[in-house]
Amino acid sequence: MTSSAPRILDLDREQLAALRGRELTAAVAAAEGRTVVGEVFAERAALSAYPGAGGVHNAEVVAAFGADIIVLNMIERAWDGERLTLPGLGVFTSIADLAAVLGRPVGVNLEPGDVPEVRRAEPEYAGRLIDMGAAMLCLTANPGTGGSYEGLARVTEELRRGLGDDVALWTGKMHHAGHPERITVGRLTALVDAGADGVVLPLPGTLPGVTRELAAEAVAAVQDAGAVVMGAIGTSQEGAHANVVPQLALTAKEIGVDAHHFGDSFIPGMCDPELLYAYSVAIRGRRHTWNRMALGGRGRRA
């Protein structure tokens, strides 16, 4: 990653919304471990009083509490083949338009295997999302899907070959995904060899067997290979008590991750926003956290 890239910390709403591809990855690297990623269910507006009551979408909530990047999970639940319908936000014909309203880059979770087409990690479906303005593709595996590191490396190579060099591909598992296997340095660097410019690693304290020593070694190896690392909280601890935050956040800083991911398992389809806020303050202080929060609010549609 080039040192001349702008820090994601310093970008305003319009700059964030326009950020995508390798420029996004470089901006994350330049921020030196102070990027927060909020993953949400695409079809959820959990704070609405009842269905159809309006309210705010989950993506708006995590943005308001400090997330720099939004990742949509289960996108097929909001996509009818032509448009995205997001409760509380409205209908969008492109992810770029959604990003402009949120003032954040918006990525999408994709998976290998037998999953709905729009979520399938194949060049045809992934290419549509990139054409719609997806800022990055997170190649991972949801619980029980049986995703393996070998399978993730294979689809990463296929997508890199099919989509070109400029697309941001962040690859890895946040938990075992129904396919228990050891996390090793070799398995993670193989993802970089396959074309990933970002690698996902469960944070120490979230997945059994991921120690600080193993994680620190893996992070260094992945970064030396030219990719960033996203430390993930994807084992329902995104809904833990606030006293868990210092352990996870400061350990993540110690092992050297570039981005900090919060999963979508607490309030239906998103993390505990107060936990995300406390974590953000721990890794980058109140100044940067409040600045990002103050850039919330809906932007105008084009």
N, C-alpha and C positions, 0 to 999 in steps of 0.2 A: 504494500500500500504506500502511495506517495505521501510524503510529509507535507506537501503543499495543499492537500485536500482541506476544505473547510471542516471545522468541527461541527458535528450535528448539534452540539450544545448551543451554537451561536446562530442557528438558522431561524428565520421567522416563519410564520404560517405558510406564506406563498412558497418560500424556498423549500420548506419541508414537504409540502404537497407535491412539488415538482421533482423531488429526489427519488431516484430509482437506479436499478442496475448496479454496476460496479462503482458508480459515484456514491451510492448509498453505503456500500461496504467500506469504501475509503473514508467517508465522513464518520462512520462508526469507529473505525480504527483510530482516527485522529482525535477522538474524544477521550481516549485513554481510560476505558473502563467505566464510562459514565453515561451509557445509553440504556434506556428502559424500554422493553418490548412488552406490549399487552396483547395477549391472544384472547379472542372472544368468539362465541358462536355467532355466525352471521345473521341468524334469524331472531335474535333475542333482544328484547327491550325489558330487562328484568325489573326495572324500577317503575314500570307502568302499573297503575292500580289494577287494571284488568285488561284483557285483550281488546285492542282497538281504542284504548284510552289515550293514545299518544305517548307522552313522556319522552324519555331520551333513550337512544340506543346504547347498548353496552360499550360500543367503541367510543362514544362520546364520554362515557363515565370514566373509562381508564385514561383517556386523553386529558380529561379535566383533573385527574389526580396525578399526572406527571409522565404518562407514557409518551415516548418520542416516536415510536413505530407501532402501528396496529397490524395484527395478523388475524385474518378471518379463517375460522375453522368451520367445517361442515358447510361449505359455501353452497353446496347443492340444495340446501334447504331454503336458500334465499334466491336462487337463480332459476329462471324458467326457460332458459335458452336464449333469451333476448334482453332481459333486464334483471337487475337486482332489486328486490323489495326488502327494505330494511325498516322494521317497525320503529316508529318514533322519528325516523329520518326521511322516509319517502322512497321513491322509485328512481333508480339510476340506470342509465344505459352504458356507463363505463365506470371502471374503478377509479380512473383519473378524476372524474367528476366527484365521486365520493371523497377522494383525498382532498380535493379543493374545499369541500364543505367541512371536513374534519380538521383541516390544517395539519395533516400528518401523512406521511407515506403509508400506503396500505399494501400489505403482502397477503399471500394466500397459502394455506397448508395444502400440500399435495402428498399422496401416498402411493406406494407400489401395491400391486395386488388387486383383489376383487373388491373395488370400491366404486361408488357412482362415478360416471364418466368425468364430470367436471372436476372431481377431486382426484382423478387418476393421474399418476405421474408418468404421462406419456407425452411426446412432443406435440401431438395434435391438440390435445386439450390444454396443455401448459401454454402453447403458443397463443391460443385464444385469450388466455388471461393476461399474458404480456401485452398483446395488442390492445386489450381493454385498459391498460395502464397499471397493472400490478407492479408494485415497486420491487418486490422480491418474491421468490418462491421458497417456502420452507418445506423441504422434503423430509417427512417424518412418518410416524405410524401411531395411530390412535390405539387406545387400549383394546386388547383382544384381537387385533388384526394380524398378528403373527409376523410383523415386519422384522427383517434381519439386517445386519450391517452389510452383508453380502448383497442383499437385494437393493438396499439404498445406494450402494456404490454402483450397481448396474444401472439403475434409473438415472443417477446423477450423470454418468457417462453418456447415456442416451440423450438426455436433455441438453447437456452441454454441446454435444455434437449437433443436435437438431436446432438449437436456439441461438447458438453463437456465443461469443466471448463476453458480451456486455451484460447479459442477464445475471442478476444476483441469485445464486443457488446456495442456500444454507441447508445443510444436510446433517441428519443424525437423529438419535432417539432421546426422548425425555424420560423414558421408563422402559421396561422390557417389552411392552406392547404385545404381550402374549407369547414372546419368543425369548426366553431367558438366555443370555449369553454374556460372557465377560466383556467388560469395556476395557480395551487395551489400546496402547499407543498405536500399534500397527493398524488396528481396525479404524481408528480415527484418521490417521494420516492417509490411509487408503482412500478415504472420501475426498481428500484434497487431490490426490493423484487422479481420481476419477473426474475432477473438474469443479468441486465445490470451492467457492470462495469464502464460505462460512461453514463452521462445523458446530453442531449442537452437542452439548455435554451436560448430563445431569449434575447439578451442584452437589458437592459433598454434603451429606446430611439429608439428601432427598432419596437416593437410591442405595440400597444396601450394597456395600463393597466398594463404593466410590469414595476413596479416602483423599485427604488433602494431598498426600504425596503423589498418588496416582494422577489426580486431577492436575496438579501443578506440572508434572512431567508431560502429560498429554497436551495441555495448553501451550507449553513452550514448543513442543514438537510441531503442533499444527500451525502456530504463528511463524515458526522458522520456515515452514513449508509454503508460507505466503497467504494464509487464510486467517480470518478472524474467528473468535470462539464466542458462542452464545451460551452462557450458563443458564440452565433451565430449572425452573420449579414447576414440575408437571405431575406431581404425585399427590395432589389434593392439598398440599401444604400451602398453596395459595389461599387457603382458607384457615390457616392455623392462627394461634394467638399471636399478638404483637410481640411478645417476648422472644419469639423465634427469629425475628428479623435481624437482630445484631449478629447472631451466629451465622446465618445464611449470607447476609450482605457482606460482612467483613471477611468471611472465608472466601467468598467469590472474588473480592478485591485481592486477597492474598494470593490466590492461585493464578490471577491475571486475566480473567475473562474480559472480553471487549464489550459485550452486551449482556443484559440481565433480563431473562424472560420470565413472565408470570403466565401460568396456564389459565384455563377457563373453568376450573372446577371449584365453585363455591356458590355465590349467588348464581342462579341458573345462567350458565354461559359466560361467566367472567370470574376474575379473582375478587378477593376482598379489597376494595379500593383503598381502604385505610392502611392495609398492609403494604400495598404498592407504594403509597405515599411515604410511609415510615422507612421502607427500604430505600426509596429514592433519596430521602434526606440522609440516610446512613452512607450512601456511596458517593453523593455529590453535593451534600449540604443544602441548606434551605434556599440560598440565593438561586442556584440553578433550578431547583425543584419548583420554587414559586414562579420563576420566570416561565418555565414550561407550562405550569398550570394557568398562568395569566394569558397564555396564548390560546386557551380553549375558546369555546363558543363557536357557533356555526358560521362559516363563511358564506359568501354568496355563490350561487350557481352561475356557471358561465352563460 
